[in-house]
């Protein structure tokens, strides 16, 4: 597995050794200045496809948790997550001196008790070889075929990888979403068996990096016992990670302790959810494997590691509360619908003068600095409001809420406990007056998506001009240098004004006599077609198809124009496709009838439409938080 060399606050690696996805708004909250990396140790690659560049920076974003399940006998009933105090893991030569002395000081008080515990652990380790719960852990073999975002009409060369999964009952297994990303074939093999069984992916949770798969073969399930989910662990609880990492073909077991429980950046999903930090080794191939407590209960799913020159032995496990939310979501909707968000940019209110100015009587609340136009909160919240409670839970001036008995957790954790479509009651102070409002919570609408879930990206070819929506995978392939700073700033920090809005770019020009003079154009945003502002790639295709004018006039960033004769463009279209071996002039989704996402009476003629301004206040301040 190749290791990305780009220094960034967080970065992820995929099965091929690089990540396609980075979180734009996460950069708002990065506070570390040292080169650190958050890696997804997904799978052991059998074949790697060629990658075009190092992964872009990817920082932080959301939170989660839930309850029990009927269909899945192993579901946890725990609803208590997250603690912000951290203990360094055992075996870490660089752990802080204060933490180390505290840990060993407790042990030195009773030497006999410590030796008895050690002996008991050795007995448990000896019996681990025959433990029944190990048989529920399987090896995953996946063949991936990823889209080629630079040439959107084709796919990249396929590659294979291996990971881990475990049985949860009802003929289903859990693994990481990144282990079966862009899958064309998935197979699983049980411990001690030499037969591989074909599996089917039922749902992928991109944000939480969880996938649900099933195996129809009855032979596979003979004698199988699903794992039981346990409660959220406490600090320094023993944890055992089981899976099939690199270094061998048989099952692997590593042991450590719980070092920290808090809201964690999920590298694959570019989100922030509850996570368990452990010091047990997590290597490529461990992804998707379970982590057990001393009772043999599954406390989570191994999924990523944190690597830095200043830290060692930092691995992460998806807690059962997040897993339960994913399974609840799937059972409710028959598919994965995602984690909701409030859609507001918040500022901490630590400064007394700031609170006095906003007429906040006590040391509480967070200031609403910006509201996403696509969120329901835009109907009830205004810039300048102060959120002081969420569903009756008071919000502190640092954007935290009470958690467990003596801890606090990020305010967005409460939001992540909700499901798409749930209603939240917000207590706010507006111009000194307290009031309560209700907002419907839904998944965030991204102007530039981090993942293309439909498979192939959309594209439209007009006389050799290749148009496609801007996405993080495309930015990854094209390299940031070729896109330009202005387009990158829009991709990272602009907000969608309505559901379905996209940044449409001219990816490249397929040279032909009809487009002479435009051959060197590429990676430029197209703003208008024949004077009409473009809403998305479907809108552009609709405008081109319905055009009756003599000329096709495309207006790009910085007032650059490209003009084509409509009849000449139509006449040469088939020849260009034949010369470049392209099967169709547009993707299959653009063959469907066009539906206007906003309507003609919306503010599409606003001068900033499709060009959301970027303010300096949104860059790199720890006091600004997205909910």
N, C-alpha and C positions, 0 to 999 in steps of 0.2 A: 504494500500500500504506500503510494507516494505521499509524502508530507508536503503540504503547501509551504512555500517559502515566503509568501507575503506577510509582513508584520502588520497586524491589525488588532483591534480590541477583541473581537471574536471572529473566528472563521470556521467553516465546516468543510469536511472532506466527504465526498460521496464514495460509492463503491469503486469508482475509477480513480480516486485519489484527489479529486477536486470537487468543490461545491458549486452548484449553479446558482445558489440562492443567497441573498443577503438582505437584511432588513433595513429599509431606509430610515424609518422614523426612530429605529433603535439608536441611531447615532446621537440622538438628542440627549441620551442619558449616560453616555460613557463617561466614566470618571477616572479610569485607569490610564496612565500615560506610558506604561511600559509595554513592550511587545508581548502580547499574550494570545493564545489561540484556544478556541473551543472546537474540538474535533468530534465528528461523528465516526466512530470506529466501525462503521457499518458491517462490512463483510469482507471476507477473504476473496480476493479476485483470482479467478482462473485465467481470464483474458481481460486485458484492459484496452479500452479504446483510446485513441490519441486525444489528448486534451489540448486546448489552444492557448491556455494561459493560467496564471495563478488565480486563486479565488479572490473575489472582492471582499472588502470589509463587511462583516455582519455582526451587529450588536443586539439590542434587546427588545422585549415586548410583552405579554399578557399573563394569565393565571388560572388555576382550576381545582375541582373536587366534586364528590357526590356520594351516592348511597348504595343500597344492596340490590341484588338481582335474583329473580326467581328461576329463569331459564338456566343461568350459569351457577352451578352449586358452589363455586369458589368465591363468589362476590363478597367483598368486604362491606361491613356496616359502619365502618369508621368514617366520620365526617370531620375529624379534627386534624388539620394540617399545620405545617410551617412553624419553624422557630428560627430566629435570626442570630442566636448565639452560635458560635462555631468552635468545634474542637478539631484539632489536627488529627489525622489518622495515624494509626500505629505503623511503625516501620518507615516513617517519613523522616529522613535525616535532617530536613530543613524546617521541621515544625518549630513554632515559636517556643522560646524557653519558658515563658509563663504558662502556656498551655501544657507543655510537657511536664513541668514540675507539679502542676496541679493534678494531672492524671496519675502520675507515679506516686505522688504524695498520698493519695487515697489508698493505693495498694500497699504502701509501706506500713500503714497503720496496723495491718493484720497480716503478717507474713504467712501464717498457717492457712488463713482463709484464701489468700491468693494462690498458694500452692494447691489447695484443694480444688479451686476453680480451674486451675491449669490442668490438673489431672482429669477433671471431668470433661474439659474440652478435648483432651487427647482421646478419651474414650469415645466421645461423639464423633471425632474425626475417623477413628478406626471403624465405626459402624456406618460411616457415610457411604462407603462403597456399595453397600446393600440397601441403602435407603430407598424406599418405594417412590418418593417424590422425584428422584433423579430420572426415573423411567418416563416421566411426563415431559421431559425436555427433549426436543427433537432438533435435528439439523435441517436447515433450509437451503435448497439449491435453487437459485434464480437465474434466469436468462433475461437480460435487460436489452431493450432496443429503444434508445432515447431519440427524440426528434432532433433534427438539425435546424436550429433556429435561424441560422444565416441563410440556409437553403430550405425554406419551410415546406417545400413540396416533397421532401425525402427524409429518410431517417439515417441515423448514424450507424456505424458498424456495431453489431451486437457484441455483448460481453457477458461473462458469467461471474457469479459471486456466491459465497456461502455465508449463512448467518445462523441464528438460533431462533427457536420458537418454543411454546409450551402449551399444553392442553388445558382448556378451561371448561370442558364439558359441552354437551349438546352437539358433538361433532365438529367443534370449532377450536381454533388455536389462535394465540396472540403472538405477534412479532412486531418489529419496528416498521414504520411506513417506508423508511429509506432502504430497508432490505428488499422490498418488492416494488420499488419505484420503476416505472416504465417497464413492467414485467410483460414478457411474452410467454414465459413458461415458469411455473413454480412447482418444485417437488420437495417432499419432506422424507426424512428417514429416521426411524426410531432408534433408540440406543440398543446396541446388540443385534440389530437387524441389518441385512444386506440388501433389502428391497426398498426402492424409492417409489413413493406414491405421489401421484399428481394432485396438486392442491389448487384451489380457486380463491382468488382475493375477493372478499365480500365488501370490504369497506376500508378506506384509508383515512386516517386523521392526520392531515399534514401538520397542523399546528402542534398537536400533542405527540407526533411521531409514533403513532400506533396504527397497526393494520390488523384486521380480522380476516382470517383465512379458514377454509373448510376443506376436509378430505372426505370424499364420498365412499371410498373403499371400506367395506366392513372389516376386511382383514386387518387393516391398519389399526382399528380401534379394539381389537380383541385383547382383553385383559388390561385395557388402559384405565387409569384412574386420574381424573383431572386434579389440578392443584387447588388448594384452598387459599383464598386471599386472607391476609392478616391485617391487623391495624397499623396505622402509621407508627413507625418506631420512634424511640426516644434517642437522644444523643448517647453515643458510646455503646448502643446496642450492637451485638454481634450480627454480622451480615455475611452471607455466603453467596457468591455469584457463580452461576452454573451456565455453561454454554459450550460452543464448539469454536474457539478462537484458533488463530494460526499457531503453528508449532506442532500440530499433530492432527489426527483424524478422530480420535476418541473424545469423549466428554471431558471437560476441564472444570475444576473447582478451585476458586480462589476465595480467601477469607479476609475480612477486615471488620471495621466498625463504622457506625454512622457518625459522620463528622459534623454535618450541618443539615438543617431542613429549612428551606426558604424558597422564595420565588426565584426561579432560575431561567436563564436564557436558553431556549431550545434552538439549537443551531439549524436543524433541518427545516423547522417550520417558521423560523424567524419570529418567534413569539416568546412570551414569558409566562410560564406556568409553575406550579409548585414542583419542586424537585428535591431529591435526597442526595446529598453529597456523601460519598464513601471513600475509603482509602484502599479498598480491595482492587486488584488489577482488573481493568477492562480493556481488552485488546480487540483488534479487528476480527470479527466473527462472533464476538460475545453479544453484539447487538441483537436485541429481541429475546435474549435469554432472561430467565427469572433471577431475582435475588431473594434469598430465604432468610428468615430469622431462625433462632435456635429451636423453635417448635416445628420446623419444616413447613411453615406457612410462607406463601409468596408475599413479599412486601413491595414489589415493584418490578419494573422492566429495565434492564441495563440498556443504555442508549448512547452515551457520549462521554468524552473525557476532556479535561481542561489541561492544556500544556503551556508551559511558560518557563523561561529561564529562572524564574524566581519561585517556582512551585513544583511539587512532585506529588504523585499518588492522589490525584483528584479525579474521581470518576463520578458519574451521575446516574441515578436511577429514577425512572418515572414512578411516582407513588401510586398505590392502589386507588386513591381518591380520584386521580386523573383518569386512571383506567376505567373506573366505575362510571365516570361522567361520559366517557367515550361509548361504553356499552349501553348506557341508558339512552344516549342520543340515538344510537343505531336502532334500538328496540322501539323507541318512540316514533321515529320517522322512516324506518326501513332503509335508512342510509345515514351517512355522516353529514351533519349540517354545519358543524363548526362551533367554536366558542364565541359567545357574544361580546360586544364591547359597548361602552357608553358613547364613545366618539367625541371626547372632549380633551383639550390640552389644558392641563392643570398646573398651577404654580403654588408652591408651598407658602404658608403664611407664618413664618418664624419671626419676622420683624414686627415689633409692637407698633411702630408708627404706621406700617402698612395695614395692620388690623384696625387701628383707630380710624384711618382714612376710609376704610371700607365699612366702618360701623359694626365691626365684629366684636361683641362684648367680651368674649373669653378666648382662651388660647386653643382655638380649634378651627377646623375648616380649611379648604383649599380653594384657590381662586380659579374661576373659569377664564382662561385666556383665549381660547378658540374653540369653536364647535364645528364638527364636520357637517357639511351640508347634506350628506347622505344619511345621517343618523337621525333617529326619531327625537333625540335630545334637542335638535335644532328647532323643534316646535315649542319647547318648554323652557329651554335654558338660553341665557344671553351672556355675552361677554361682560365680565364684571360681577356675575353672580358668585356667591361663595357657597360651596357645598359643605354642609356641616353634618349631614347624616345620610346613611344609605340603608333603607329598609329598617330604620330605627336604630342602627348602629352608629355611634358618634365617630366622626372622622377627625383625626388629629391634625395639627397644623403642619405636620411633615407628610401628610398624605397616608397615614397608617391607621389601622383599626386594631382593637384588642384581638388577641389570638391565644388559644389555650388559657392557662391561668395567669401567667406572668409575662407573656410575650406580646409583641405587636407585629403586624404584617402589613404589606402594601395594600392600599385601599382597593386596587384593581383585583385583588384576590376575591373579594365579595362578588364582583361582577362575573368572574370566571366560574363561580358556583352556579350561575344561572344557565338556562338553556335559551336557544334562539326563540324569540317570541314572548319570553317572560316579561312581566312588567315589574319595574323597580320604583319604589317610592323614595324620592329625594327630598331631604330637608335643606332649604337654601335660604340665604339672606340676600335680599335684593334691595339696595338703597336703604339699608338699615332695618328693613321689615322682614320678619321670618315668615316663610310660607312653605307649603309642601306641594310638590308636583310629581307627576308620574310619567315615566318614559319607558317605551318598549325597547328591549335590548335585542340587537341582531348582530350577526357577524359583520366585521368591518368591510367596507367596499374599498378595494385598492385601485388607485389609478394605474399603477404599474404592478401587475401581479408578480408574486414570487414563484408560483408554480402554475403550469398549464395543465389543468386536470383533464381536459377533453382529449388529450393525445397530441395531435398535430396542431401547431399554431396556425392562426388564420393568415391568409395572404391574398393579394390581388395583383395581377400583372396587367398593366396597360401599356401597350406598345413598348415593352421591354422595361418599363419602370416597375420595380417590385416594391409594393407597399405591404407593411405588416405592423401590427401593434407592438409598441415597446414593452418589453418584459425584462425581469431580472435575468432569466436564462439567456436572453439575447444580449444583454449587456455583458454577461460573462463571456460569451463566445466572441463578441466583437472587440472586446477590450475597451476599457474606459477612455483610453487616449483617442480612439477613433470616433468616439461619440461627441466629444466636446463638453466643456464644463457647464454650459448653459442647459443642455439637454439632460445631463446627469443631475444637475440641481433640481430640475423639474421632476425627474424620476424619484429622487430621494425625498423631496419635501413638499411637493404639491399635493393637493387633496382633490379627489373626485367631486365634481359639483352635482352629479346625478349618477344613479346606478346605470352602468353600461358605458360610461365615458372612457375613452382610451386616448393615449397619445399615439397617433399614427405617424410612422416615419417612412421615408423612402430608403429602403435597405440598400439597394444597389440598382444599377442600370445595366440591362443586358444589351450590349452594343448592337446597333442596327442602323441602317441609313435613315430610318424614320426618326431616330432620336439623336442624330448627330449634334455634338456640342454638349450633351448631357452625360457622356459616358463616365466622367469622373465624379459625378454626384453620388452621395451615399451617406446614410445615417443622418438625415435631416428631417425635422418634423414638418409635415405638410399641414398648413393651417386652414386653407380655403381651397375650394374647387369652384371655378366660375363665379367667384364672389360669395359663395356660401360657406360658412364655417363648418368644419368637419367635426362630428360628434364621436364617431368611432369608425372602424374599418367597414362595418356593414353599411353605415351611412354613406361612406365614400363610394362603395360599390353601387349603391342605389343611385347616387347622383350621376355616376358615369353611365350607368345603364339607361337612365331616363334623359340624358342630355341630347338635345336636338340642335345645339349650336354648331357652328362651323369649326370652332376651336375648342380644345380641351385645355383649360388654363389652370395650372396648379401653382398656388402661392405657398412658399416655404418660409421658414424662419429668416429674419433679416431681410425681408422683402425680395427674396430671390424668386424668379419666375421660371416656369417650364411650360412651354406652349406646344401643343401637338395639333395637327389637322385630324379631325375626328374620323373622316372616311379613310384616310391613309393609315391611321392607327388601327382601325378595324381590319383593314385589308392585310396588314403585315402580321397581325397577331398570331395566326396559325403557323406561319413560317418561323417566327421567333421561337415559339414553343417547340417546334420540330428541331430547329438548330441546336437548342440547348437541352433537348431530351426531357422536357417538362410535360407531364401528363395532362395538366389542366391549367387554365389561366387564373383560376381561383380555387380556394379551398372549399370543401364540400359544405361547410356551414354557411358560406356566402351564397349558396344556391337557394336557400330558403327565403321566403318572402320577407321583405324588410318591415320591421315594426319600429316606429319612432319611440325611443326610450323616454323622451321628455315632452313631446308635443310641440306644436308650432307656437303656442302661446307662452312658452317658457322664455327665460332670459338668455337665449342663445346668441343674441346680438350684443351682449355685454362685451365691452372692449377687452376684458380679462378672460373671456370664455376660452377654455382650453389652455389657458396660460396663467395658472394660479401663481400669484406673487410669492416670493420667498423672502422672509424677513430675517434679519440677523439675530433676532431674539430667539429663533428656533434652533440655533446652532450651539450644541455642547454645553448647555447649562443643566447642572444636576437638579436645580430647583424646578425644572419643567418636567411634567410627567404626562404621558398619554394614558388615559383610562380606556 
